[in-house]
């Protein structure tokens, strides 16, 4: 299988991005990676790489900046690496694409092409979150800021298939992010979504409303929410994590005498294990193909993991399963 | 000054609630507390308390359960301690009320009375959040699930006055919770709110959009958001905090040899310092009077702190300042 990798996307590109690709092909003999980016910068990084014959190069001259307004940038820079990735996918020259570049541009690139899976109304981004019982998935974290209930319902269907096959959980539970656990809680969108799940074939997987503090307890394998809330939640969790590790380090260094270094190392291990950039990226579920969006700060390990998730996604034929499941659970026609 | 305290509200009531009142009157010679609750349970807890003459009792026979549906409970239990607190406030027999009971019932009790400050459209709950630069305030965390832009704007005005006088920050900054820092980001509500701030006399305090990861960095003193998002953010932050402390404890106990106990104590200190229940409760801003809502798990220290915030609120005449400021910043008429 062949995955296109945006070699120019990310805070530290292209160095760790290319390194991640080299590690990924070394780990998976069936994987081919097409590095999309500036040949002059990328090619030297491949010198002497094991599996060099499965690392291809697709030259392009432009890059969307990490903070550029996405839609404007895509229009003004036709030869940018993100658009080139999407084009390779649309032409079926690759099975999937991976980027740690501008998230808005990655999503906009996909929405422009409008190549959604059959029966999918709107794609959503599924992000991994750490819990006491292994990772769960939060969907959507920003592809669709103001969705309808049927979008949230479809996120539940897609997220559940993703978790089942990527995290190997036979019957993933689905929770709806809300402000209280009682059924009548929340805004109209939450109430309508609640009703859709309860009337669907996913009824038995649906555990109802969950609250913010339930996320890390592992109360649900898939947590469904609107893109605005999901985005804020994901970044809040990152921020709290960063804050507490900083405060705990300070506190421990002041309190300990002989085991300061060991304590620092222990916290560092915790950070590596739960670092949001290390889960292998967030898939944009619902598009016809595979699209994995990585954290801007991704290092080589995150890129390697993301390519691994893309490969596993392709092998499990997740998109066929999503289409089949959605055909079983039609949502009301919204006229779009 | 006289504050009514819901002696029956909270996971551990009435024990630590009454203890908090005893500590508060001991610390503040001008404070009188009216303990609202079951006389048979409360009175014995007051035996021998210093400042007993400033601890009054208001007997009532009913309690709203922590997980009861608020509106139904208030209707079915007319002699419940939360309604009695609100009535004492409405009759101006007390300057303020404090409860660690059912949050929904506290808010609903206030909305029923509809005694808002002049020019206030809707009250909002302001919750303290820890940051690297001392606490900030997040408003609204659940009083108004689906607000309009003018409500969010007024939350900024009220939150800023609260922070200025309670946290002693001469010119508090105000940020709008959003999914990106650029002005054009977010849903319609965010864009409209952004425009209202920029056209107002608070323009210079307004730092624009902030993201979830900025909260704990102390990027803004006041963070404005809709009740749905604020509630989810607050509870997510609590959950991540709990999760990381648990994981860090485990990691440190495994990694250290001789200083395990010191490390555990250090983390415990961190928890006490940043525990969300220890900030002294969340004011419901915009009502005519003072209303402080405490975390259900509040212990005596949290209750003491909340009574302290209520007293400082009364002394600073914050509600007069809020009315004056809102008169300077009229919002479009919404027909309500």
Interface residues (C-beta under 8 A of the other chain):
Chain A: X67 X69 X104 X130 X131 X132 X142 X145 X146 X177 X178 X179 X180 X182 X184 X186 X187 X188 X190 X211 X212 X213 X214 X215 X216 X217 X225 X227 X228 X229 X231 X232 X233 X234 X235 X236 X237 X238 X239 X240 X241 X242 X243 X244 X245 X246 X247 X248 X251 X252 X254 X255 X256 X257 X258 X259 X262 X263 X265 X266 X267 X269 X270 X274
Chain B: X67 X69 X104 X130 X131 X132 X142 X145 X146 X177 X178 X179 X180 X182 X184 X186 X187 X188 X190 X211 X212 X213 X214 X215 X216 X217 X225 X227 X228 X229 X231 X232 X233 X234 X235 X236 X237 X238 X239 X240 X241 X242 X243 X244 X245 X246 X247 X248 X251 X252 X254 X255 X256 X257 X258 X259 X262 X263 X265 X266 X267 X269 X270 X274
